[in-house]
Amino acid sequence: MSDATVQNQDTPHAHDDAEPEIAALPLDAWHRARGARMVPFAGYHMPIQYDGIIAEHLWTRSSAGLFDVSHMGQLLLSGEGVDQALEALLPGDMQALGVGRLRYSLLLNEEGGILDDLMVTRRADDFYMVVNGATKYDDIGHLREHLADDITLNHLDDQALLALQGPKAVDALARIQPAVAQLYFMEASAFELAGVPAWISRSGYTGEDGFEISVAAEHAARIADLLCDQPEVKPIGLGARDSLRLEAGLPLYGHDLDETTTPMAADLGFALSKRRREQGGFMGADRVLGEWPAGAPLRRVGLLVDGRQPVREGATVVDAGGRDIGRVTSGGFSPSLERPIAMAYVPAGLAAAGTPITLSQRGRAFAATVAPMPFVPTRYHRKGAAK
């Protein structure tokens, strides 16, 4: 998420005639007191950086970074048969999801286009869902329109959400609450942090081991202070969050995903279980399953870009005759690899790793090569994984 990207995504109401209203996060004053540079993003003033994006990126890769992602939507869905009701909208296997387990899934429209990507957790009596900040009100409207009246949806807009990410995140958090060390990747449970109730999942969006921590907004500053008192932890801005997720090959909604892309085009086929592929029954299934397993005409791929200059979102993929045949959706300089990387949609025939690609940005040509993702190996704490 470059500065320019943030400015372009300042609010979902950017094209309204009236000036968009920018809200304050529960930790707004906390960020400003620590010298954060604040910018409008997803309808909120958000911290883009503190010490510099590259320094914050490398700190998270080597220690632990604390991100404020309270702009994201936190929802609770409950009612008899809520798992089956969600399966009518999501392609994920909600019925097989165990208590305390998370699943990545997608909110689709009737044409199989992606309205949003999200994380959903089955709890004892309900489902906890985290959706993107810029789309949360549209998501809520879509869910309320299509779920039965006896399914209850609560927007937890009085909750803050913190993400503690990095190889030393578990050391820092376990010093405050030792039981969190028992969680594996994509597991969650209720805990207390210094007497504050917290819903904690071992998850995140940086490719690192780490946790997402939901606490009441009134306690967010106290918990953020407690975490940053740990020697491994520094506050990190959205700029580094974007470069970390790009290195991890993780798509960002509004950039790499939108209503025109399908799960197969976005290389998110893993979000469909075998049962859901065989039985269908979710919104957009006809198109999505029609693309399985041959794939979509355009595919999201990773690119290693030659030289030192990054190629940004909006650049095009061109053929030998200079005609546009694809588009770059994310791009930047990788602090870990010390070279430019990008994600792009390219014709299926050019999607194999090792394929040379030509990009065009402001009239200048750039050579690139299709590369497997993630660009930087992930370090999730998976159950049964070798130490």
Helices and strands as residue ranges (DSSP letters): H 3-8, E 23-24, H 28-33, E 37-41, E 44-49, H 53-62, E 64-68, E 73-78, H 82-87, E 102-108, E 114-122, E 127-131, H 136-146, E 152-155, E 159-165, H 169-176, G 178-182, E 188-193, E 196-201, E 210-216, G 217-219, H 220-228, E 233-235, H 238-247, G 269-271, H 274-279, H 285-290, E 298-305, E 316-318, E 324-334, E 339-347, G 348-350, E 356-361, E 364-371
